[in-house]
Amino acid sequence: MTKAAPCLAPPWTADAIREVLETPLLDLVFRAQTVHRAHHAPSVQLAALLSIKTGGCSEDCAYCAQSSHHGKEVDLTRQPLLSVDDVLAKAQRAKDAGASRFCMGAAGREVRDGPAFNAILAMVRGVRALGLEACVTLGMLKKHHAERLAEAGLTAYNHNLDTGPAFYGQVISTRTYQDRLTTLRHVSEAGIAICCGGIIGMGEATQDRAEMLAVLAGLSPPPESVPINALVAVKGTPLEDRPPVDPFDVVRMCAAARITMPKARVRLSAGRAVMSREAQALCFLAGANSIFYGEQLLTTPNNDTEADKVLLATLGLTPEHVSCAERIAPPRRAF
């Protein structure tokens, strides 16, 4: 008998997940919290996020301010790759402020060999030496890139699916869905944890959201971290006129991610800055247990740090200091 992949019982189909997403809200939150407490303590991981290279990306992602396809319309200052010393100084400040994971994002289509990649490897080694988890998002990467990142001690690699496969082509044309899955396979085979989620509010249907979660839950091993992003409609991008996301839709996505991927960190990510304290509390009740901590995401504002401290203290949620390796040790498996 073939051993079942972790976190994949029951086998989640898109139709089954759509039923979960459409469950009456209070029933859904209760179910998600029950699953959550079976696998997690009442704590929240604080992850700091830094753009180490900003702008000039050749991809045409309709939501992204960093795409060169609509860069002239977006108010964004391009920034070359930061120095290793500068990044590590910011990582130390993030640790001093309470973060346990330091995430680094470099705008670009894919990883290329050369001095820039070598510098990023040095950043990863330096962040790990500080006692922090290290995560990077660098676009597509080949097998040997993943292996070098693993050798440097990388904790997790972020590479979001963004949406379900059927809707994907309406958001991005320069990279296929399979391209993203291939990168995730390289990451997994190198023994690096996968950080992978998506964005809601881009015009997708509930079925598209369910299909994305079905793909994520079907990965073997499943993602260690699942970012749930609400679209931040940036002026100058093709999605600038999209209406704000209903906070209850974010709650539903957090709950469905928790139910389908019980052991993962569910990260309440972009869009949190415009959510009320009460809406954020409901997301935590629905199973979210990680946030980006600090007042800037890659190119958009985030919540006030002190306000976050007060909110977490009010809710009785303590910062999580258990490392990814201690929580989940992903086997070196293909999908």
Secondary structure, DSSP 8 states (H G I E B T S, - for coil): -----TT-SS---HHHHHHHHTS-HHHHHHHHHHHHHHH--SEEEEEEEEEEEBS-B----TT-TTBGGGTTTS----B----HHHHHHHHHHHHHTT-SEEEEEE-SSB--SSHHHHHHHHHHHHHHHTT-EEEEE-SB--HHHHHHHHHTT--EEE---BS-HHHHTTT-SSS-HHHHHHHHHHHHHTT-EEE--EEE-SS--HHHHHHHHHHHHTSSS--SEEEEEE----TTSTTTT-----HHHHHHHHHHHHHHSTTSEEEE-TTGGGS-HHHHHHHHHTT--EEE-SSB-SSSB---HHHHHHHHHHHT-EE----HHHH----S---
